[in-house]
Amino acid sequence: MTLNVNFVITAIAYISIVILFFSVSPWTQGAVLKLNELVTPGNALPYGWIGVIAAFQFGIWYYLGIEGTTQAAEEVRSPARSLPYGTMAGMITLLIAAAMTWYVCASLMPWEYLGITYYPLWDAGKLTGSPLLENLLFIATLLAALASANGCINDAARAWFSLGRDRYLPSWFSAVHPKYRTPYRSILFLLPIALAFAFIADLNQAITFSILSGVLQYTFMSINIMMFRKKWPLGSIRRGYTHPFHPLPAIVLFCLCMVTFFAIFLGFGSQLIAMTVFYFLISLWFHFYRYKFVRRGDQFSMPWPKPQGY
């Protein structure tokens, strides 16, 4: 039910972006879009290339959570078929929506204002001079924020449910609702935390905290991909897909993560230090206390050969 609601409200927001894009005649220089001002020396790169690097974290934030499609593996009939399609469709949707949003908003608003606004789509709708577009983009902004929050809570709850089921977290989080079959305890635990960030924390800081966890995950993901190929070389196990350019994608991902950490340090160094300390303390708690409860035998039940080096 949650995913169906998310699909509907996201579709409405997406259609609103498409309507805005074609309403401003993006292919022509006119009274609405100031395309010629995008390439002037003062507007093209106002902070130079270091400004591009400093904005890396917000670029990644736009695509943050796309890996959450895997959390729906237990809600589809054929995960092997549905998850790749869902991930690719989500990425295509985000790429198109991001390109249209950035193009229109950067052509309508001065970069000085665009850098501080919290709702660029609504501001873009107001600058078109059309009351219909203004109201439509206001609704779309609300729905987009609601869909993002709803999706993040759903993904996080599913992740905590899985961690609780495998005893990486207390098993209390692995309970599912007897009627709706949803991880309701994880949802009820994480919802107040999400609301606290939404109402108390500054938007940029809330984004930074969410990005930090995601980038840390992507960093370990790139390392794990290379380690997995080393432990189980080609031919040792059956693979659904083999990337022809391995390990190049993993190396590129790792380099992008390092640049993003540097970008976060430039603008949000204190948040970076706080998150590093937090994960360090959590790692100590897991190593010295929680790990003894993990059912390691349940994690490695597949009929695979022993990994090389073990």
N, C-alpha and C positions, 0 to 999 in steps of 0.2 A: 504493500500500500504506500509506504513512504517513497519508494523509488518511482511509483506511478505518479504520485503528486509532484515529485521533483521533475519528472519528465515534462509534465504539462506546464508548470510555471516557467521552467527553463525555455521551453518552446515559445511561449508568449514573449519572454524577454528577447529571445533570439530574433523572432520575427520583427520586433520593434526596432532592433538595430538595423536589420535589412531595410525596413521602411525609411528610417532616418538616412541611411546611406544613399538610397536612390532619390530621396526627396531633395537633396542638396546638389544634385547633378555633379557628382564627384569627378566626372571626366572633363569638366570645363572650368575655366577661370571666370568667375562671375562676381556678383554682388555678395554672395553668401560665403563661398570658400575663398581663402586668400592663399592659393597655391604658390604664387610667385614669392611670397614672403617666407616660405619654408626653406628656400635655398640662399637667402641673403646671409652674409657673413655673421651677422649678429644673432640670427635665429637658427642656423643650421646646427652648430655645436657650440652653444653659449659657454659651456664649461670645458670644451675640448674633449678628448677621448677619455680623460679620467672621469668625466661626467657620465659617459656611456658605461664605464665599469661600475661606477657608484650606483647606477640604476639596475644592475644585474638582478638584484634580489627581487625587485618588483616585476621584472620580466618573468622570472621563474615562478613568482607567486601566481601569475595568470594561469599557469598550467599545473599548479600544485594540486595534488590529489587525484590526478588522472589515473595513478596506479591503484586508486581505491576501487576501480572496477573489479579487481580480483576479490574484493570483500563480498561480492555478490555471487561467488562461485556456488554457494549452497542454495541459491534461490533460482537457479536456471536448470533446465532439463539437461543441457549438454554443455558443461563448462569448457571443454576443449574447443567447441565451435563458437560459443557465445562470447567468451571473454576476449579473444583476439578481435572479433568484430566490434564488440563494445568499446574496446580501447582505441582501435583505429578510428571508429566513428566519432568518439569523443575528441580525439586529437584533431581530426579534420574540422570538426565544429569549432573548437577553440581557435585554431589557426585562422579560419575565415573570420570569426567574430572579432578576434584580436586585431587583425589587419584592418577591418572596416572601422572599428572603434578608434584605433590610433590615428588612422588617416583622416577621418572626419574631425575628431576632436582637435588634433594638432593643426588642422587647416582653419578651424573656426576660432580658436582661442589663442591668445598670446601664451608663450611657454611659461612666462612668469606666473600667470594665473593657473595654467594647467597643472603646474607642479604642486600647487597647494590645495586644489579643490578636492573634495571628498566624493563628489558625484558628477564626474565629467559628462556622462551621458545626458543627465537632466539639464546641465548647463548648456550642452550643445543644442538640446531641444529648445531652450529659451532663446538662444542666439539666432535660431532660424527665423524668429518672428511669427511662427505659427502656433496659435494656442492649442491646436489639435496635437501637434508634435510634442509640445511642452508637456501636456497632460499624459500623452502616451509614454514618453520617456520617463516621466515621474513614476508611473505605474511599473514600467519595465525595470527601473532602478530598484524599486522595492522588491519586486519579484526575484531579480537577480541576486540581491543580498540574501533574501529568504532561502532561495534554492542553494546558494553557496553554504550558508550556515547549516541548513538541513542535511545537505550531503556530507559535510564534514563531520557532523555529529553522528550520522549513520555509519560512515566509514570508521570513525574512531571507536564507536561502540562495537562494531563487528571485530575490529582488531583486538580490543580488550576482551571480548568474548572468546576469541581464539586463544589468546594468551592465558586466560583463566582456565579454559578447557585443558590446555597442555601443562598447567600448573606453573607457568612462568609468572603469573599473577595469582592471587588467591582465587580458589575455585568458585568463590561467591559470585564473581563476575560472569561465570559461564552459564548461569541459569537463564532459561528461556521462558517466555510467557506461555502458560498452558494452552491458551486459545490462539494467540496471534503468532506464536513461535518466533518472537523477536527477543533479542538480548536486553530485556527491559531494565535489568539492574545496572548494566553498563551505561545505558542511556540516561537513567535517572542520576547516576553518579557524575557523568560528564556534562550534563546539561547546565547545572549551576556554574560550573567552571567556565563554560562557553559564554553564558550570560554575563558573568563577572567581567570577562575580557571585553565583551561588547559594550557594556555600560560604563565601565570604570577606566579601562586602559585607553590611551591614545591610539587612534587607528593605525598610524605608522608603526607604533611599537607592537600592537597586536599582530599586524602583518609580519613584522620581523620575527617575533617568537614562533609563529606558525612556519615561516620560511626556514628558520634555523633547524627545527626538527626534521623538516622535509629534506633539506640539503644534507644533513647528517645521514639520513637514511639513504639518499642517493650516493653519498660517498662510500658507505659500506657496501652498497649494492654493486658498484663498479668493481670493488676489490673482490667481492664474493663471486662475481661472474668469472673473473680470471682464475680464482682459486678452484672453482667448480670444474673448469675445463682441465686444470692441472691434475685434480684428484680423480676425475673420471674422463680420461681422454676419449677422442672419437673412436667409436667401435666397441667401447667397453659397456655402454648402455644404449638403449633405444632412445633416440631423440626425436621429438616432434618437429623441430626446426633447427638447422645449423646455420649460423651466420657466416657468410663467406669471407667477411673481413675481420673476423675475431683476431686479436682483442682490440682493434681500433675503436669501435664504439665505446667500449668500457674505458679506454684511455681518454677519449674526448670527454666523456661524462665526468671522469675524475678531475680533469683539468678545469672544466666549467665549474665544478663544485669548489675548487680551490680559489678560483677567481671570485666566485660569489661570497665565500668567506671573507676575502679581502675587501669586497665591496661593503659587506655588512660592517666590517671593522671601521671603514671610513666614516660611516654615518651613525652607526649604532654599536660602538665598541663596548659600552657598558652592558648592553643586552647580550652581546656575544660572550662576554666574560661570565655573566650570570648564568647563561644557559650551559656553558662549559662546566662550571662548578656544579650545577644541578645534575647534569648527566654523570659527572664523575662520582658524586655522592650516591646516586641511584645505582651506578655500577658496583660500588663497594657494597651496598646493601644486598644487591642480587648475588654477588660472588660469595659473601660470607654468611648470608642467611637464607635467601630464597632458593638458591640453586639446589639445595638438598631435597626440596619438595618436587622438583621437576621429574616427570616420568620419562627418563631418557630412552627407555626401551620402546615406548610408544612412538617416538619420533623417527625411528629408523627401522620400520617394519617392511619396507619395500625389498623385493628380491634382487637387490643390486650387489655387485661384487664389492669387496672391501676397497675403500679409496686408496690410491697409491700413497705410500709413505706411512700407512697405518697398519 
